[in-house]
């Protein structure tokens, strides 16, 4: 049996093997917890895309089991007293615009539990605001909101948010705008997506104006962001340049839809 950790590089490697129909030949693979939920969500979405190939892959920890149950039943978890991790599967109806009580309770709990860990209250509020914007993006652009998912995890040292879907992905989305119809690949689309004013809607519509400022502001507060769509992943990491950070683009195995992972780590240095 092979044992490894739930990290993004591992999720990418397993997905690459699955895409080439080789993963099942590796025998039993046990993926241990790493303290991050983003890689677990990518692993889970990969196992949905290539179910036969992932049959011998197991992911340890209650979050993985609860996540699979949530995706199968459509029922959220993580809003109970003391819960520090949770996931909210989306549906055809946007819970933000319908003011669903379950969504409100879930998001309020996520924010409150993070603050109770001693994390910066103002930053946590900003992160929750970002989560709502990204969640709304699933309904605006994915063409498959029923595949969407929002998740959080809070500790005394970090707060993580993930918004994911298995929709049409960022390349097909942006190509709906004639300005971006010639984008050559997903990597180019991801680089455009984080720029100001970029959207599948024409610029004169005024849509897509806020993401650049949002992402840059988060990176300036020691927040790491990962955008994964199709066969590319783009990562924005904080650096000594608080206004911009560092951006890295990598080609990876193809995963349906768009997954955005937002990770805040307390700066102990």
C-alpha angles and dihedrals in degrees: 000000000000118000124198141151132263099253130138093251090054092048088052093048094049092047091050091053091047092050089056092046091245102109095084090056093063094072124222115358121190116199112200127204117275100183092258128101097192094076091045090055092049089048091050094048089048090053090053091051094047103024097163093050094051097050092104094045118095127184117206125222137061093265093065093049093045091047093056091048091049092051091048097046102028089232120134126224135192104066097100124110109288095006110147099182133040149149134218116202113212128225140193089287120070106234091205096059094038091049092226113193093220091057092046092050092046096050094043090051092049090052095044095047090051091051091047088059088064096254119150105284096208093050092046089053089051091049091051089050089052090050092055091050092049091046090053088052089064089062093041100050118006099077085213110066091157087070092054129114137186120198140174139188126190132193134160089264105036149020123207131191127185128187115184142165139173095226133122096302133230098289096056089042096055094041087067086074109075089221090065100033090110097055105137101211147346093274091061090046092053091051090052094045093065093052122099117268096011116140142132084255121081114267092245088064089072092229125137096030103130111050098082093054091043095052095043091048092052094049088051088062098055094271122144119208129196123190116192123182130152111327099341138072125196121198128195114196132183118253136168086284097081093187099056116010123191125303123203128182122199135179112235139166112295118268121181121248128356129304121189118190120191116191126183117190123188109248103237094172 
